[in-house]
Amino acid sequence: MFAITGITGKVGGEVARNLLAGNQPVRAVVRDLRKGEAWAQLGCDLAHADIHDAGALTSAFKGAESVFVLVPPNFDPSPDFHEARATAATLRSALAAAHPGRVVYLSTIGAQATQSNLLTQHTIIEQVLGELSMPITLLRPGWFMENCSWDVASATNDGVILSFLQPIDKPVPMVAAADIGRVAAELLQETWKGHRVVELEGPHRVTPNEIATTFADLLGRPVRMEPVPRETWESLFKSQGMKNPTSRIQMLDGFNEGWIEFESSESGSRKGRVALEAVLQTLIESRRKS
Ligand SMILES: NC(=O)c1ccc[n+]([C@@H]2O[C@H](COP(=O)([O-])OP(=O)(O)OC[C@H]3O[C@@H](n4cnc5c(N)ncnc54)[C@H](OP(=O)(O)O)[C@@H]3O)[C@@H](O)[C@H]2O)c1
C-alpha cells in the first residue's frame, strides 16, 4: 500500500492517479475527510492527518510499502524558518515510528543551495529526513509550469504578464505537475538502498517570453511579458500582504542569477514529457469553466 500526502493538491493527485491506474493500493492522507470522499470512491483507503500532527501521521504511514511526503507550500515563512524546522521534526518522528518501507519526499530544485532563500525550507527538511535509516528519494522538480495559473487572467484580459523571472529571454527549468506525479509514482514502486536525489524538469527549458507567445497562440491575441523592476519587489510584495518578502526575493534572485539550479545541472536532470502548451491549455480551460 502507498500512502500519499497532499493528495487533494496538484502533485499528490497526479501521484495517486498514476498508482490507481496501475491497480496499486493507495491510502489517501487528508486533513479534511470530506475532501477524501472522492478518493474513497476511486477505491482509496482514507487516513485523517494534518501535516503538523505526528501521531496522526504515524497511523497514516503505518504498514505502507512507500510513503509520498508533500509539505504544503509556505510562501511567507518566518525569517528563521521555524515552521519548516517544526514540520521536519514532526515528519521525522512520524516516519521513524511508522517505519514504512521507503519514502519519496517532494523537495525542490536548488535544495542544495547554500544561500538562504524561500527554498531553504526544503533544505532544512531534506537534512532532517536524512537522519532516518529507511530508503529515501529526494525528488527535486523545477519551477512548476502550473505557476502560470496566476497569469491566465492578465494574459486573457490585458495581454500583459508581469515577470519576476528575468531577463525574460533566459531559459528556466520548469516542469508540469503531471510529469512530477508520474515520475513520483514510478519512484515509489522502485526499490533502492540509502538516500538518493532525483532531479526533474520538462522536455526543454522555458523562457518567460515563450510563456507569453504560447499564451498568445492559445488565446488568439497578442500577449507580452513585462519584467517587474527588482527595486519595486519588496514594496509590492508587502502591499500584497507578505510579512517577510526577503526569502521570496532571494529565491527569485537565485533563479535569475543562476545559483538555484539542479545539483547535477541540466545535463544530469531527468526530462519530463509534458510541454508548456498542454499545461497552459488546461489552465485556460479551467478558468473558462470556473
Ligand atoms: N510551485 C513550484 O514551482 C514548486 C517547485 C518545486 C517544489 N514545490 C513544492 O511543491 C509542494 C506543493 O505541491 P502542490 O503544488 O502540488 O501543492 P498544492 O496543490 O498547493 O496542494 C497542497 C496540498 O497540501 C495539503 N495541505 C495543506 N495544508 C495541510 C496541512 N496542514 N496538513 C496536511 N495537508 C495539508 C492540501 O490539502 P487541502 O486540499 O486540504 O488544502 C493539498 O493536498 C510544496 O512543497 C512546494 O514547495 C513547488
The ligand as a Gaussian input file, in Angstrom:
#p B3LYP/6-31G(d) Opt

LIG

0 1
 N        5.350000      25.786000      -7.233000
 C        6.577000      25.457000      -7.591000
 O        7.132000      25.991000      -8.558000
 C        7.317000      24.402000      -6.802000
 C        8.577000      23.992000      -7.244000
 C        9.265000      22.994000      -6.524000
 C        8.684000      22.440000      -5.394000
 N        7.448000      22.868000      -4.989000
 C        6.868000      22.264000      -3.778000
 O        5.711000      21.531000      -4.140000
 C        4.844000      21.480000      -2.989000
 C        3.465000      21.942000      -3.383000
 O        2.885000      20.982000      -4.245000
 P        1.476000      21.261000      -4.942000
 O        1.596000      22.478000      -5.805000
 O        1.010000      20.004000      -5.523000
 O        0.593000      21.661000      -3.682000
 P       -0.906000      22.207000      -3.682000
 O       -1.581000      21.935000      -4.998000
 O       -0.854000      23.606000      -3.169000
 O       -1.588000      21.263000      -2.604000
 C       -1.215000      21.342000      -1.259000
 C       -1.664000      20.061000      -0.588000
 O       -1.256000      20.117000       0.789000
 C       -2.426000      19.873000       1.592000
 N       -2.302000      20.585000       2.861000
 C       -2.333000      21.921000       3.073000
 N       -2.199000      22.187000       4.378000
 C       -2.091000      20.989000       5.004000
 C       -1.943000      20.588000       6.351000
 N       -1.865000      21.495000       7.335000
 N       -1.848000      19.279000       6.632000
 C       -1.931000      18.331000       5.638000
 N       -2.078000      18.643000       4.344000
 C       -2.155000      19.962000       4.031000
 C       -3.577000      20.382000       0.770000
 O       -4.765000      19.819000       1.283000
 P       -6.154000      20.641000       1.297000
 O       -6.833000      20.324000      -0.004000
 O       -6.867000      20.093000       2.470000
 O       -5.820000      22.104000       1.406000
 C       -3.182000      19.864000      -0.603000
 O       -3.479000      18.498000      -0.732000
 C        5.465000      22.401000      -1.936000
 O        6.198000      21.636000      -1.018000
 C        6.363000      23.287000      -2.780000
 O        7.416000      23.865000      -2.041000
 C        6.758000      23.819000      -5.679000

